[in-house]
Amino acid sequence: MRAWVTGGTGFVGSNVVAELLAAGVAVHGTIHRTPPTEAACTWSAVDLADAPAVRSDVAEAAPDVVVHCAIRNDLVSLSTDRRGAWADFVDATRNVVDAANASGAQVILVSTDWVFDGTQGPADETEPPRPINSYGLLKFAQERVVAERAHRGAIARVSGVNGRHRACGSLPRAQDVGFGYLVTALVEALRARQPFTVWVAQDINMVATPSLASESARMILRIAQLGATGVFHCCGGQAVTRRGLAGLACEVFDLDEELLRFGPPDPDALPAEMVPYDTSLDARATAAALGVELPDARRLLSLLRAQWSPAPTGGTP
Ligand SMILES: NC(=O)c1ccc[n+]([C@@H]2O[C@H](COP(=O)([O-])OP(=O)(O)OC[C@H]3O[C@@H](n4cnc5c(N)ncnc54)[C@H](OP(=O)(O)O)[C@@H]3O)[C@@H](O)[C@H]2O)c1
């Protein structure tokens, strides 16, 4: 199998690349700004806004599957630079889908639980999205491009992603108003014997179904291997609160829970836009379709701890 991957130098994308390579897939990745480190791939600098360039790069790679992981990971600019954000999210996705169609490739879009408004409870794959901020809206628009335009399209929603960045030593952000990166930030602080405040507030993402990047990437690989189409929830099998996840992380990583604090976020960290409160996902239909077991939160953290060894003192996984 051959794959053409965008965003393969990023957090989720580097896990996708690593799992594809581990399964013997030949990977061609696109470069944006960060130089790639994975020598087992071929790479080219392609501007995803340039439709003919995308089409010719995909045609040359002749992939069976295109995995679109790239994202402008700067939530503030999504509302302040609306035209640029639309181009980066929606126009680029259209170019990627059209190129995949022209080459007869399946296309898999990595999406998010933030397409939901946070009031829907555990959302299964059929739940209609209702985004409440620019990021959710743009991801939903990307999803519609894939759903309506791709000849063979799949939407792989990941949520609250924790894990190792497989292309560089650090994650894009520390604790934020979502669930991603929370465990890493907490473990680093507590291993350094520093107190860590787990954010608790009504206007941030307080309940979610965490994912482990490597496991989500394996589910994406499985979608590719099966040539599956439709919506998939590529996450863990258990919804948790921030407080619950923090407590479990202390147990699994043997950390001193006494160092945990619970309090409001730094006001500077709060975005101007609304954040969905409960984005928990129900992924049982995905698990059945892909023939995989969903790790509960404890198992997910145990896998993360195993990936982290030998344990750094304060370093990033
Ligand atoms: N992390 C999470 O918790 C989480 C949760 C839900 C969904 N997701 C989804 O996962 C996907 C990847 O997110 P991530 O956390 O891995 O982000 P990330 O670490 O910031 O990686 C983003 C990747 O996209 C590339 N990129 C940025 N702007 C680009 C552009 N204009 N054209 C081409 N490539 C561009 C980046 O390259 P450069 O570094 O060179 O700019 C990088 O390779 C996204 O679809 C996101 O919606 C993530």
The ligand as an SDF file (V2000), in Angstrom:
LIG
                    3D

 48 52  0  0  0  0  0  0  0  0999 V2000
   -4.0410   17.2980   19.1980 N   0  0  0  0  0  0  0  0  0  0  0  0
   -5.3010   17.0630   19.5790 C   0  0  0  0  0  0  0  0  0  0  0  0
   -5.6240   16.9060   20.7860 O   0  0  0  0  0  0  0  0  0  0  0  0
   -6.3820   16.9470   18.5290 C   0  0  0  0  0  0  0  0  0  0  0  0
   -7.6950   16.7650   18.9750 C   0  0  0  0  0  0  0  0  0  0  0  0
   -8.6940   16.6340   18.0320 C   0  0  0  0  0  0  0  0  0  0  0  0
   -8.3790   16.6700   16.6810 C   0  0  0  0  0  0  0  0  0  0  0  0
   -7.0980   16.8770   16.2770 N   0  0  0  0  0  0  0  0  0  0  0  0
   -6.8420   16.9190   14.8310 C   0  0  0  0  0  0  0  0  0  0  0  0
   -5.6000   16.2860   14.5420 O   0  0  0  0  0  0  0  0  0  0  0  0
   -5.0420   16.8880   13.3620 C   0  0  0  0  0  0  0  0  0  0  0  0
   -3.5770   17.2070   13.6080 C   0  0  0  0  0  0  0  0  0  0  0  0
   -3.4380   18.0350   14.7560 O   0  0  0  0  0  0  0  0  0  0  0  0
   -2.0770   18.0630   15.5770 P   0  0  0  0  0  0  0  0  0  0  0  0
   -2.4440   18.2070   17.0040 O   0  0  0  0  0  0  0  0  0  0  0  0
   -1.2140   16.9330   15.1540 O   0  0  0  0  0  0  0  0  0  0  0  0
   -1.4380   19.4280   15.0780 O   0  0  0  0  0  0  0  0  0  0  0  0
    0.1270   19.8510   14.9270 P   0  0  0  0  0  0  0  0  0  0  0  0
    0.9800   19.0290   15.8110 O   0  0  0  0  0  0  0  0  0  0  0  0
    0.1550   21.3180   15.0780 O   0  0  0  0  0  0  0  0  0  0  0  0
    0.4850   19.4720   13.4360 O   0  0  0  0  0  0  0  0  0  0  0  0
   -0.0150   20.2230   12.3550 C   0  0  0  0  0  0  0  0  0  0  0  0
    0.6630   19.7680   11.0760 C   0  0  0  0  0  0  0  0  0  0  0  0
    0.0770   20.4680    9.9790 O   0  0  0  0  0  0  0  0  0  0  0  0
    1.1140   21.1680    9.2620 C   0  0  0  0  0  0  0  0  0  0  0  0
    0.5560   22.4280    8.7350 N   0  0  0  0  0  0  0  0  0  0  0  0
    0.1830   23.5290    9.4330 C   0  0  0  0  0  0  0  0  0  0  0  0
   -0.3180   24.4650    8.5990 N   0  0  0  0  0  0  0  0  0  0  0  0
   -0.2400   23.9390    7.3530 C   0  0  0  0  0  0  0  0  0  0  0  0
   -0.5650   24.4330    6.0660 C   0  0  0  0  0  0  0  0  0  0  0  0
   -1.0990   25.6570    5.8830 N   0  0  0  0  0  0  0  0  0  0  0  0
   -0.3310   23.6250    4.9970 N   0  0  0  0  0  0  0  0  0  0  0  0
    0.2030   22.4010    5.1690 C   0  0  0  0  0  0  0  0  0  0  0  0
    0.5330   21.8800    6.3490 N   0  0  0  0  0  0  0  0  0  0  0  0
    0.3140   22.6400    7.4350 C   0  0  0  0  0  0  0  0  0  0  0  0
    2.1990   21.4000   10.2920 C   0  0  0  0  0  0  0  0  0  0  0  0
    3.4360   21.6290    9.6500 O   0  0  0  0  0  0  0  0  0  0  0  0
    4.4090   22.8130   10.1760 P   0  0  0  0  0  0  0  0  0  0  0  0
    4.7320   22.4620   11.6120 O   0  0  0  0  0  0  0  0  0  0  0  0
    5.5600   22.7250    9.2630 O   0  0  0  0  0  0  0  0  0  0  0  0
    3.6090   24.0970   10.0780 O   0  0  0  0  0  0  0  0  0  0  0  0
    2.1570   20.0700   11.0450 C   0  0  0  0  0  0  0  0  0  0  0  0
    2.8180   19.0720   10.2910 O   0  0  0  0  0  0  0  0  0  0  0  0
   -5.9280   18.0770   13.0270 C   0  0  0  0  0  0  0  0  0  0  0  0
   -6.8020   17.7230   12.0150 O   0  0  0  0  0  0  0  0  0  0  0  0
   -6.7110   18.3380   14.2990 C   0  0  0  0  0  0  0  0  0  0  0  0
   -7.9750   18.9090   14.0230 O   0  0  0  0  0  0  0  0  0  0  0  0
   -6.0830   17.0060   17.1870 C   0  0  0  0  0  0  0  0  0  0  0  0
  1  2  1  0
  2  3  2  0
  2  4  1  0
  4  5  1  0
  4 48  2  0
  5  6  2  0
  6  7  1  0
  7  8  2  0
  8  9  1  0
  8 48  1  0
  9 10  1  0
  9 46  1  0
 10 11  1  0
 11 12  1  0
 11 44  1  0
 12 13  1  0
 13 14  1  0
 14 15  2  0
 14 16  1  0
 14 17  1  0
 17 18  1  0
 18 19  2  0
 18 20  1  0
 18 21  1  0
 21 22  1  0
 22 23  1  0
 23 24  1  0
 23 42  1  0
 24 25  1  0
 25 26  1  0
 25 36  1  0
 26 27  1  0
 26 35  1  0
 27 28  2  0
 28 29  1  0
 29 30  1  0
 29 35  2  0
 30 31  1  0
 30 32  2  0
 32 33  1  0
 33 34  2  0
 34 35  1  0
 36 37  1  0
 36 42  1  0
 37 38  1  0
 38 39  2  0
 38 40  1  0
 38 41  1  0
 42 43  1  0
 44 45  1  0
 44 46  1  0
 46 47  1  0
M  CHG  2   8   1  16  -1
M  END
$$$$
